[in-house]
């Protein structure tokens, strides 16, 4: 995808935008309910110059579940794969992202993967740091490195809004604490989790981050390895198998790009050795994925033959 295709990208956004009327903004986190459902924006980064983009690119949004990719990468770097996968599995669930049912039925009881809420909460508990503030600052610095944007931080209003309403996530934590999967005080864990879900950026930042993950963890500008190769691979694999919740199979067939969505309407795409894609469209389908964003990714992937399969 090169700059001269910007015209095509604008057309694809216009096309996909029509679907946004059929979606619904997430409002179980009250602050997310204020988003404009007709918004659709995309940035594509290929490592050389600036991103190409279409739609309202200045709009910032919170990462929500996209942050699960980043906490997983950092936990793997902090603790190593053996430690992480003793506490969280590697298999897709086929259930909604916030489901509790498999926690009870799996033996031994552990979350099936790090991309669902239970798994991500367990992963958040693994981050190294003396305090919540330390852990959050380490995660933010990691994300600042990945995006090349020093100003990345979290949105305190969205974090607080989720903290006040996160009883389902609290129940997942209590269940896991009983089974020795998480160790922290539940309120502290929810505090850190809701803050990392509320980390904010725009589509350009997201596309750059996606590029580095696709590029085996290497920053094209500094040539620095920000994520070790094996960890970038693990993360991309989870994005393929579990990144779009219980729509991951259909997404693999229709789009075929390692991707991760969030209920804010963001989608992160990482084409291995290819491009990074950042999308924002807050109108969601019934599985919690951006409805316009999914269509847009389908159009982009077809046009540029981006499927990895
Ligand atoms: N913070 C959100 C939650 O835990 C993230 C969920 C998501 O984006 N699917 O409910």
Boltz pocket constraint, residues with backbone or C-beta under 6 A from the ligand:
constraints:
  - pocket:
      binder: B
      contacts: [[A, 63], [A, 64], [A, 65], [A, 66], [A, 97], [A, 98], [A, 117], [A, 162], [A, 169], [A, 193], [A, 197], [A, 261], [A, 262], [A, 263], [A, 264], [A, 288]]
      max_distance: 6.0
